[in-house]
Amino acid sequence: MTGQQTPYDAPGRPLRTVDVPGCALAVSAVPPARPGLPPAVMVHGLGGSTQNWAELMAELDGDVDAEAVDLPGFGHSAPPDDGDLSISGHVRAVIGYLEAAGRGPVHLFGNSLGGAVAVRLTALRPDLVRTLTLISPALPELPPQRTALPTGLLGVPGVLRLFGRLTAGQSVEQRTAGLFDLVYGEPGLIPQERRAAAVQEYQRRMDLPYGTDVLVRSARGIVRAYTERGGEALWRQAERVRVPVLLVYGLKDKLVSYRSARRACLAFPDARLLVLPDSGHVAMMEHPVQVARAFRELLARPAAAGSVDGEGDGLLMAAQP
């Protein structure tokens, strides 16, 4: 495939598909506020989609020309031809998109699984990345938080069938509410329209013949990445990243512990840290204004060891070893 782009219809948001080697990715874009804005690409986490970036894309409308991609098998992207849903498989798909679209180098954003994908991509192809923004990145954390164990167990044979039996009597609304409780710091503040859209998307995913399989095999890919050693280890690849990095962590995150922020600050040579006390695992959805402001700070001035910015709703500081 050679990067052919075709329209893709989805309710409420414009999507197109971009053919890359081995798969076709659904891409969501917001028309830039003015010509000449630098390109940005956003990569969602496990079970997510381009919808996860809608609020942050709106906040950065005048700063970047932003696009979000559905990873293979997620959102409106079909699974890859070779069935490879490892982190490296996802990396190859995003690299294929960047090359097909001719958008590099870009400001690259990644959340959770997408954060791990973004780290590996930046280490392998620094020519494609200008800056790196990581929101609760799924970097190896041992031992993981107890609240993160069920997600990791998705990749264990037989566990998903057990989970299916345990939740058989739950409605799609109840299952969606459980997901909100897991990823949001303050789920009670979620607007009703977002809840309704999430229920609709959850049902659509459940109806796909490959939806569960993609989730399980991508979860296994994360678990495998936690065990990689040598030059392929994600933390070693983080050390090779030379672009400016913004790290965003929430103190109420049940999947990625804030304690891993210290290691991340030490691993990336040029990093700044944003701590959001009331945020969970998806800060770009819960606190897009603060994340957008921190990104602008990253662009506006170089990190200076020891500098701190706090405005009551977050803490932004330089994070250099």
N, C-alpha and C positions, 0 to 999 in steps of 0.2 A: 504494500500500500504506500501511497506517495503523498499523503497529507491533504487529500481531497476533503473539502468542507461542504457539508450539506445541511439544510435547515432541519431542525428538530423541534417539534411542538410539545410543549408541556404546559399544563394549566397555570396561568399566573406568572410565568417567567420565561423569557426568551432563551432558548437553548439551541445550539447547533452541534453537530457531530463532526469530529475531526478524525480522519483515518490515519492511524500510525501503525508501524510494523506490529502485526499480531493482534490488534484490537481497534475498536473505534470508541473514542472518548466523547462524552457529552460535556459541553462547555457552556458556562453561563457568563455573560458579560454585561456590564453597565456602560452605556455610551459615555465616553469621557466628557468632562465639563468643558474642555477646550482642547484644541489640537496640541500635540507635542508633549503630553504628559508621559512620564516614564512608565513602562509596562510593569505590571505586578501579576503574579499568579498565586492562587490560594488552593491548598490541598487539605481536604477534610480528614477526619479520623475514622476509626472502625465503626461501620454502620451508618456513617454520615453521608452527606451529599453536598452539592454546591449550595443548597439552601442554608447551610450552616454559616455561610459568609455574607449573607444578604445585608445584615446590619452594618458590618464593618465596611463592606464595599460602598454603602451609602455614605458613611462617615468620611471615607477617603476619596470621595468623588472628585474633589478639586486638587488632589495630590498625586494620584496615580491613575493610569489606565488599567483597571483591574479586570481580571478574568478568574473564574474558579472552575476547576475540573472535577468531574466525577471519576474516581479511580475505577479501574476495570472491575465490573461486577456490582458496583454500587451506584446509587442514584439511577440515572438513565443510561449508564454505560453497560454494555453486555460484557460477560466474562471474556477473558483473553482466549485466543485460539489454543494456546499451549497449556491452559489451565494453571499457569504459574501465578499464584497470589501471594508469594513471598514479598518481603520488603524490596528485595532486588528486582522482582518482577514489576512491582508498582513503580519503582524508580525508572526502569526502562521505558514504561509507558509514558511517564511524565517527560522524560528526556525526548522521546519520540514526538510528543506534542510540541514541546518548545522548538525543536528543530523544524517540524512541519509548519508551525505558525510563524517561524522566523522572529520570535519576540525576545530572544535572549540578547544581552543579559537582563534579568528581571529582578524585581524585588520579590523574593519568594517567601510565602507564608505557609506554615504547616501546623496543624493541630493534632495532638495525640499520635496515631499511626502516621498521619500526614507529616508530623514533625520528624519522625524517624526517617521517612522517605526523603524529606527535604534535607536533612543532615547528610545522608548518604549521597544524594544527588550533588550537593554542593562540594563534598569532598572529592567526588569522582569527576565532576564537570564544573570547575570553578569559573570557566568562561561563560557559563549560562546564568550566573547569579551575581547581583549587585549587593544586596543585603539579605539577611536571613532573619525572619521573625518566627519564633517558636512558642506556641501556646500550649502549655502542658505537654511537652513532647514525650513520646513513649520511648525513652531511653532506658537501658537496663537498670533496674532497681531491685536489688536483692537484700533482704527479703522484701517483697511487695507489700503494700498496705493490705490489711485483711479485707477491706471493702473492695479491693481490686481482684481478689482471688476468683470470684465467679466468672469474671471476664476472661481471665487467663485459662480457666478450666473449660472454656468453650472448645478449645482445641483437643481436649482429652477424649478419646473414643468412648462412646456410650453416655457421656455426661449430657449431651444435648437431648438425647431421648428421655433421660431422667427428668431434665428440666421441662421438656414438653409435657410429660405426665403431670408434673407438679403444677403447671400453669394451665392445664387443659380447660379448667372452668372459668378462666379469666377472660373478660372482654378485651377487645383491642384498646378501648379507652383505659382500662386498668393496666394493661401492659405498657402503654405509652406513659402513663403516670409513673410507673415504676422506673422507666428509663429517665424521665425528668428528675426523679428523686436521686438517681445515680449521678447524673452529669451536671446538674445545676446546684449552685450553692444555696440559692433561695428560690426553690421551685414555686412557692406561693405567689411570686411576683410575675410569673410568666403570663403575658397577655393571652386572652381567650382565643384570639385569631391564630396565634402561633400554636396553641394547643390543638385547635381544630385542624390546622394544616398538618401537624405532626401525626395526628390520628389517621388522617387520610393517607399520608405517605407510609406509615407503618402498615396499614392494610394492603396498600399496593405492593410493598416489599414481601409481605407474607404470601401474596398470591403468585409471586414469580416462582417458576420451577427451580431456579438456581439460588434464590435469595439466602436460604439457610446455609447451603453448601459454601457459598462465597464467604459468608461471615465466619464459618468455622475454619476454613482454610487460611483466611487472612489472620485470624487469631493464632493459628499454629505458626504462621510466619513471624508474628511478633515474638512468640515464645522461643522460636529457633534463633532469632536475632539476639535474644538475651544470652544465649549460650555461645555465640560466636567469639572466637579468640583471634589474636594476631591483628593483621592489618585490616581484616574485615569487621572487627569489633566496632560497634557504633561509637563508643567512647573514644577509641583511637581515631576514628574518622572525624569526630568532633574536633580533635586537636589539630587536624589538617585544614580546618576551615579558616580562611584568612579574611573573609568579608566581615563587616560589622554585623553583630548579632544582637537582637532584642529577645530576651527571655521573659516570658509571662507565666506566672504561677499564681494559683488561687489557694488561699489558706483553707478553703472548704472543699478542695478537690478530693474526691473519694477514690480516684483511679491513679493519679500521679501525685505522689507525696511532695510537699514543699521541701522536704529535706534533700531531695535530689537537686534542688536549685543550686546549692553550694557546689556540688561536684560539677554541674554545668558551667557555673561561673568560672571555675578553675580550668575547665577543659577548653573552652573557646578562647582563643587569644585576644579577641576584641569584642567584649560583650557588655551589655547593660541589662539590668534586672528590674522588672516591674512586678511588684507584689500587690495583689488585690485581696484584701482581707475578707470580703464577702463573696468572692467568686468561687465557682466550682471548676469543672473540667473544660468548660467552653466559654472562656472569658470574652471571646469575640462576639458571642451572642448575648451574654449577660451584661458586659461592660464595654460596648464598642467605642464609646466616647473616650474612655481612659486609654484603651489600647491604641486607638487612632492618634491620640495626643502623644503617647510614648513613641510611636513610630515616627511622628514628625520630629520629635526630639532627637531620635536616632539620626535622622537625615540632616538636622539643622546644625549639630555641633558634634565634634569628636568626643569620645568618652575620655573623661579625665578621672583618674583614680581618686576615689573618695568623695566625688560630687554626689549630692543627693537632692532630689526634687520631691516634695510631698505636698499634696493639696487636699489632704483629708480623705481621699477615696482611693489612694494607692501610693506606692513608694517606688520611685524610679532612681536607680543608683548605678554608677559605673561599676563594672564587675570584671576587673582585670587582676590576674595573679601578680 
